[in-house]
Amino acid sequence: MAAAAAAAAAAVASSASVCFLGNGNRPNFGFCGNRLKRTRRFTVRSDLDSLDSNVSDMRNNAPKGLFPPEPEHYRGPKLKVAIIGAGLAGMSTAVELLDQGHEVDIYDSKSFVGGKVGSFVDKQGNHIEMGLHVFFGCYNNLFRLMKKVGAEKNLLVKDHTHTFVNKGGDIGELDFRFPIGAPIHGMRAFLTTNQLGTYDKARNAVALALSPVVRALVDPDGAMQNIRDLDNISFSEWFMSKGGTRKSIQRMWDPVAYALGFIDCDNISARCMLTIFSLFATKTEASLLRMLKGSPDVYLSGPIRKYITDRGGRFHLRWGCREVLYDRSADGGVYVTGLAMSKATEKKTVKADAYVAACDVPGIKRLLPQDWRESQFFDNIYKLVGVPVVTVQLRYNGWVTELKDLERSRQLRQASGLDNLLYTPDADFSCFADLALTSPADYYIEGQGSLLQCVLTPGDPYMPLLNDEIIKRVTKQVLVLFPSSQGLEVTWSSVVKIGQSLYREGPGKDPFRPDQKTPIKNFFLAGSYTKQDYIDSMEGATLSGRQASAFICSAGEELVALRNSLLKENELTLV
């Protein structure tokens, strides 16, 4: 073990690293690893999925807010809309608005689109991701968007089981593979899991039986309200009060909580966890996982961007918003008059009929004028904070997650190992995956081995560390989980740091999430932190975009009236 750790540390010294700080700036990176040879790909055992099957139907027996009905055709005046932020929320908003015939411009200070689900290619040809992206079977809004933009075949469906990797390579599973669907398949999964002992499983079953999850089977909207009412306590507090055990939290629920919200069960709201549980209990496919065929830039944000530009939408990258310009009308109401934008030394003012701030929590705080905090609506946003997260990629010269056949793990002719999202309670990275297996189109490279992507949560202890030290610690923990990988070397690596990622979904924070419609009549919000029935996630970001677009369309006449009144005021001023 010590020799292998030393070898891994030596490999780190010649590896690559990248640091992406949560300040809106372009990543700074320096690489000295081996240049990649792009060769033919291979076919893994993951199944191509067209999203026409194995997807939960959220239109029936589900909370109504999770999947809104299709919008009616917009018949009002055409609007010019400026969107700040080219992440998933901003692009979701743009797609909806373009489909309704509006004119859309999207601005982002970065050089690539996608935000936290974006990726870019470094000078050596490596795809660098902002995080690990997994698609639950209940992501109906995101799947709807992917179908619309022609990306419905860009996902690979995984085995219907949630895999836990424990110290020493011991595997635990929450296995939903069963001929009978929800709720029977979930009950069987929890009662038969080998991740917990008999006593903990029994107490776990009691806690879940006493939860709003049971009501969700017959009254999903009522259950969702019960779940919202539990926002003011942590999941641990709720779970323990219903008979759950601390060991269940440590061995199973903490890794899941870290994967969902980057914080543990003592700090995450019961609402967040129970929202997911209710869907797992009522929808057979909700717990089924998918991952992209390759990098997000190619297989997710890329197709969305193309759809937007094909329909006349325009992206303005490297253009950051310096200031939101505003004024007051005669009746005292506030309205936005434009956006002060800059790109290097260039400056300009953008004017539109409606403005959408599709930012994350730190982004919206930087953007909002301080005077607006006089409004409780905007001041509430400052009560939300983001969670730091560090994502590490490690390329090996063999197959790290191949536990059964040592010889197979050393050969490079054929990929081998665990092809799924992996959880662990025994490392600082709570969830991880071998992208060379799960997303081979861009991450499998002939003649090379595993590409582990590990999400360090909480990221706080790692944020001040140098990248080489982070890589050294992570490679050591990989050996703890996979002793059979001893002797394999890290041939390339990267580190991505985001100072504030998802908002911290702690107890009592849900009431501070803002609606997409704001008190400023021509200023709207989008983003997974905004008010919507799902949690802060890709699905939440997509849903927020749909809701923002609906608010803008419903205000069409009012927005045009504001435009005309401003034009009239300008004409009178000129006279």
Salt bridges, closest charged atoms under 4 A:
ASP49 OD2 - ARG290 NE 2.29
ASP52 OD1 - LYS147 NZ 3.61
ASP57 OD1 - ARG59 NE 2.94
GLU70 OE2 - ARG144 NE 2.68
GLU96 OE2 - ARG144 NH1 2.84
GLU96 OE2 - LYS148 NZ 3.69
ASP99 OD2 - LYS148 NZ 2.85
GLU103 OE2 - LYS80 NZ 3.46
GLU103 OE2 - ARG314 NH2 2.65
ASP105 OD2 - LYS80 NZ 3.26
ASP105 OD1 - ARG314 NE 2.69
ASP105 OD1 - HIS316 NE2 2.69
ASP108 OD1 - LYS110 NZ 3.25
GLU129 OE1 - HIS133 NE2 3.97
ASP159 OD2 - ARG177 NH1 3.89
GLU173 OE2 - ARG177 NH2 3.46
ASP175 OD1 - ARG177 NE 2.83
ASP219 OD2 - ARG215 NH2 2.79
ASP221 OD2 - LYS64 NZ 2.94
ASP231 OD1 - ARG271 NE 3.00
ASP266 OD1 - ARG246 NH1 3.11
ASP310 OD2 - LYS306 NZ 2.74
ASP353 OD1 - ARG563 NE 2.75
ASP360 OD2 - LYS116 NZ 3.03
ASP379 OD1 - ARG373 NH2 2.91
ASP379 OD2 - LYS383 NZ 3.18
ASP419 OD1 - LYS158 NZ 2.80
ASP426 OD1 - ARG251 NH1 2.82
ASP442 OD1 - HIS127 NE2 3.63
GLU446 OE1 - ARG40 NE 3.28
GLU469 OE2 - ARG473 NE 2.88
GLU505 OE1 - ARG271 NH2 2.61
ASP510 OD1 - ARG271 NE 3.67
ASP510 OD1 - ARG513 NH1 3.04
ASP510 OD2 - LYS531 NZ 3.75
ASP533 OD1 - ARG228 NH2 2.59
